[in-house]
């Protein structure tokens, strides 16, 4: 069948898929979206011989030209063809990351977790300021919410406080975590975890750690071993919005 348009190609793919599904006994594998899929949140799929929807366990098809980043195959990709071998349809993908990236415009969204470490800034720093002072700054690769682990100590005063802030495009800094407080006496450090409570909407967003000695007056606070971590997600995030000027 000569193909003169994308619409005709899609029709060929659909017809071929239906034929393969009807000939399941030949061993062909077809994955399709559960009819109950709501269009957001957790993606699940099942094969034609399954009567219930399991967790994500099957490969998916990343169709060429229909999603960000699918214009060509690279070394190591498994290219999927029509049964007659005439047409390359797309690439076999991993639902754990590819569905997420395709669904949200080419960037995997992240949530607080410890599976992946994006960046680490381990250098020990100190301050005697009683006001919050920037001590670490990161550029974030993916949109979403991150987890930051850090170690804190103090030489005097009642404690060291630290929290996270991210920068809006106009330069405004927004608090985006709870406050971690340490009363450990230097050189002994205590380990803390700060999970972002606000979603950053764009790749390249700047995240910083600010800290203070909550008494000041010559007392010193210390910080070291700061890491930015994350887990991948497919769940729809609650995006950040705010009135900048009223």
C-alpha positions as CSV (number, residue, x, y, z in Angstrom):
1,X,0.0,0.0,0.0
2,X,1.6,3.3,-1.0
3,X,1.8,5.8,1.8
4,X,1.4,9.4,1.0
5,X,0.8,11.0,4.4
6,X,1.3,10.7,8.1
7,X,-2.4,9.9,8.5
8,X,-2.1,7.0,6.1
9,X,0.9,5.7,7.9
10,X,-0.9,5.8,11.2
11,X,-3.8,3.9,9.6
12,X,-1.3,1.2,8.4
13,X,0.1,0.9,11.9
14,X,-3.4,0.6,13.4
15,X,-4.4,-2.0,10.9
16,X,-1.2,-4.0,11.3
17,X,-1.6,-3.9,15.1
18,X,-5.2,-5.2,15.0
19,X,-4.0,-8.1,12.8
20,X,-1.2,-9.0,15.2
21,X,-3.6,-8.8,18.1
22,X,-5.9,-11.2,16.4
23,X,-3.0,-13.6,15.7
24,X,-1.7,-13.7,19.2
25,X,-1.0,-17.4,18.9
26,X,1.9,-16.6,16.7
27,X,3.8,-15.2,19.7
28,X,3.7,-11.5,18.7
29,X,3.6,-9.1,21.7
30,X,1.4,-6.0,21.6
31,X,1.1,-3.5,24.5
32,X,-1.8,-1.2,24.7
33,X,-3.1,1.4,27.1
34,X,-5.8,0.2,29.6
35,X,-9.1,1.6,28.5
36,X,-9.6,2.8,32.0
37,X,-6.5,5.0,31.9
38,X,-7.7,8.5,32.9
39,X,-5.2,10.5,30.9
40,X,-3.1,11.6,33.8
41,X,-1.3,10.1,36.8
42,X,0.1,6.6,36.9
43,X,0.4,4.9,33.5
44,X,-0.4,1.2,33.3
45,X,-0.7,-1.1,30.4
46,X,-1.6,-4.8,29.7
47,X,-1.2,-7.3,26.9
48,X,-4.2,-8.8,24.9
49,X,-4.2,-12.0,27.0
50,X,-4.4,-10.2,30.3
51,X,-7.8,-9.4,31.9
52,X,-6.5,-7.0,34.6
53,X,-4.2,-4.1,34.6
54,X,-0.8,-4.8,36.3
55,X,1.9,-2.4,37.3
56,X,4.1,-1.1,34.5
57,X,6.0,-4.2,33.4
58,X,5.9,-4.2,29.6
59,X,7.9,-2.2,27.0
60,X,6.1,0.6,25.2
61,X,6.4,1.9,21.6
62,X,7.9,5.4,21.2
63,X,6.5,6.2,17.7
64,X,8.8,8.2,15.4
65,X,7.8,11.8,15.0
66,X,4.9,11.8,17.5
67,X,6.8,12.6,20.7
68,X,9.8,14.8,21.7
69,X,13.1,13.2,21.1
70,X,11.7,10.4,18.8
71,X,13.0,11.8,15.5
72,X,15.7,9.2,15.1
73,X,17.2,6.1,16.7
74,X,20.6,6.0,18.3
75,X,23.1,3.2,18.9
76,X,21.6,0.6,21.2
77,X,17.9,1.4,20.5
78,X,15.6,-1.5,19.6
79,X,13.8,-0.3,16.4
80,X,10.3,-1.7,15.9
81,X,9.1,-2.4,12.3
82,X,5.8,-3.3,10.7
83,X,5.3,-7.1,10.4
84,X,6.3,-7.0,6.7
85,X,9.5,-5.2,7.6
86,X,8.8,-2.3,5.2
87,X,8.4,0.5,7.7
88,X,10.2,1.5,10.9
89,X,7.5,2.5,13.4
90,X,9.5,3.6,16.4
91,X,11.7,2.5,19.3
92,X,11.0,0.2,22.2
93,X,10.9,2.3,25.3
94,X,10.8,2.0,29.1
95,X,7.5,3.1,30.7
96,X,9.4,4.1,33.8
97,X,11.0,7.0,32.0
98,X,9.9,7.3,28.4
99,X,6.1,7.6,29.0
100,X,6.8,10.3,31.5
101,X,9.1,12.2,29.2
102,X,6.7,11.9,26.2
103,X,3.7,12.8,28.3
104,X,5.3,16.0,29.7
105,X,7.1,17.4,26.6
106,X,10.4,15.6,26.6
107,X,11.6,16.1,30.2
108,X,11.2,13.5,33.0
109,X,9.6,14.9,36.1
110,X,11.1,14.2,39.5
111,X,10.0,13.9,43.1
112,X,11.9,13.7,46.4
113,X,13.7,10.4,46.7
114,X,17.2,8.9,47.2
115,X,17.4,6.6,44.1
116,X,19.4,9.1,42.0
117,X,22.0,11.7,43.0
118,X,22.0,14.7,40.6
119,X,24.7,16.9,42.2
120,X,26.9,17.0,45.2
121,X,28.7,20.0,46.9
122,X,30.8,18.5,49.7
123,X,33.0,21.5,50.6
124,X,32.7,22.5,54.3
125,X,31.5,26.1,54.8
126,X,30.9,28.2,57.8
127,X,29.1,31.5,58.8
128,X,28.6,33.6,61.9
129,X,25.6,35.4,60.5
130,X,22.3,35.4,62.4
131,X,20.6,36.1,59.0
132,X,20.1,33.5,56.3
133,X,23.1,33.4,54.0
134,X,23.5,31.6,50.7
135,X,26.0,28.8,51.0
136,X,25.3,26.3,48.1
137,X,23.7,26.9,44.6
138,X,22.6,24.3,42.0
139,X,21.2,24.4,38.5
140,X,18.5,21.7,38.2
141,X,18.3,19.5,35.1
142,X,14.7,18.4,35.4
143,X,11.4,20.0,36.5
144,X,9.7,18.7,39.7
145,X,10.7,18.5,43.3
146,X,14.0,17.4,44.7
147,X,15.5,16.0,48.0
148,X,18.5,17.6,49.5
149,X,20.6,15.9,52.1
150,X,23.2,17.9,54.2
151,X,25.3,17.9,57.3
152,X,25.1,20.7,59.9
153,X,27.0,21.7,63.1
154,X,27.7,24.7,65.2
155,X,30.4,25.9,67.6
156,X,28.1,27.9,69.8
157,X,24.6,29.3,69.9
158,X,21.5,27.3,70.2
159,X,21.7,25.8,66.7
160,X,22.3,26.0,62.9
161,X,19.3,26.4,60.6
162,X,19.2,25.6,56.9
163,X,16.4,25.7,54.2
164,X,16.0,25.6,50.5
165,X,15.0,28.4,48.1
166,X,14.5,28.5,44.3
167,X,14.7,31.5,42.0
168,X,11.8,32.7,39.8
169,X,12.7,34.1,36.3
170,X,12.5,37.7,37.7
171,X,15.1,37.0,40.4
172,X,12.7,36.5,43.3
173,X,13.8,33.8,45.8
174,X,11.0,31.5,47.1
175,X,11.3,29.3,50.2
176,X,10.6,25.7,49.1
177,X,11.3,23.5,52.1
178,X,11.0,23.2,55.9
179,X,13.9,24.3,58.1
180,X,16.5,21.8,59.3
181,X,18.0,22.6,62.7
182,X,21.2,21.1,64.2
183,X,22.5,21.5,67.7
184,X,25.5,19.2,67.1
185,X,28.8,20.7,68.4
186,X,31.5,21.1,65.8
187,X,33.4,18.9,64.7
188,X,30.5,16.5,65.1
189,X,27.9,16.9,62.4
190,X,24.3,15.8,62.2
191,X,22.7,14.6,58.9
192,X,19.4,16.2,57.7
193,X,17.0,15.8,54.8
194,X,15.1,18.6,53.1
195,X,12.4,17.7,50.6
196,X,11.2,20.5,48.3
197,X,7.5,21.4,48.9
198,X,7.2,23.4,45.7
199,X,7.5,22.2,42.1
200,X,10.0,24.0,39.9
201,X,8.4,24.2,36.5
202,X,11.4,24.5,34.1
203,X,14.8,22.8,33.5
204,X,17.7,25.0,34.6
205,X,15.9,26.4,37.6
206,X,18.4,27.6,40.3
207,X,18.1,26.0,43.7
208,X,20.1,27.3,46.7
209,X,20.7,26.3,50.3
210,X,20.7,29.1,52.8
211,X,21.8,28.8,56.5
212,X,22.2,30.8,59.6
213,X,23.5,30.6,63.2
214,X,20.2,31.3,65.0
215,X,22.0,33.3,67.7
216,X,24.8,34.9,65.8
217,X,27.1,37.1,68.0
218,X,30.3,35.4,66.9
219,X,28.9,31.8,67.1
220,X,29.8,29.8,64.0
221,X,27.6,27.5,62.0
222,X,29.0,24.8,59.6
223,X,27.6,22.9,56.6
224,X,29.1,20.2,54.4
225,X,28.3,17.2,52.1
226,X,25.2,18.7,50.4
227,X,23.6,16.4,47.8
228,X,20.6,16.9,45.5
229,X,18.7,13.7,44.9
230,X,15.5,12.5,43.2
231,X,13.2,9.7,42.0
232,X,11.5,9.8,38.6
233,X,7.8,10.0,38.4
234,X,4.9,9.9,35.9
235,X,2.3,11.5,38.2
236,X,1.0,14.9,37.2
237,X,2.8,17.6,39.3
238,X,1.1,20.5,41.0
239,X,2.8,23.4,39.2
240,X,3.9,26.5,40.9
241,X,2.2,29.9,40.2
242,X,2.2,33.1,42.2
243,X,1.3,36.8,42.0
244,X,4.6,38.6,41.5
245,X,3.2,42.2,41.8
246,X,-0.3,43.0,43.0
